[in-house]
Amino acid sequence: MPASWTGTGGIHPRFIVLGPDGESIFAANEKSGTIQRFGPDRSAGSPGIREEVPRTDSPVCIVFVGF
């Protein structure tokens, strides 16, 4: 897959991690207090579908427990 740029949908992205499904990418945006989940866009071969996870105060790390 060629390298590409995708905005995180928030302010000051601090941390990114591959989700437990091995396909989703999560970005913690420290200054906007948001965590965005990106699903794969198979037609473009890059992160695509974006959804906001419930807000939190100043996320700086993402850890998946129980997977």
C-alpha positions, 0 to 999 in steps of 0.5 A: 500500500502506498504511503498517504496522509489522513487527518485525525479529525482532532487537534494535536494527535498524540498517539496512534495504535492498530486495533485488536481486529488488526484492521482499525487504526485509533488516534488519540487527539490530546487537545480536542479530547477525542479518539477517532477510529479509522476503518479500512477503505479497501477501494483506496487502500488506505484508512478511510471510514472514520468514527468518533469514540466517546469523548474523554479528557486529554487522551494520550494513550490507548490500551485494549484490555481483554483481547 
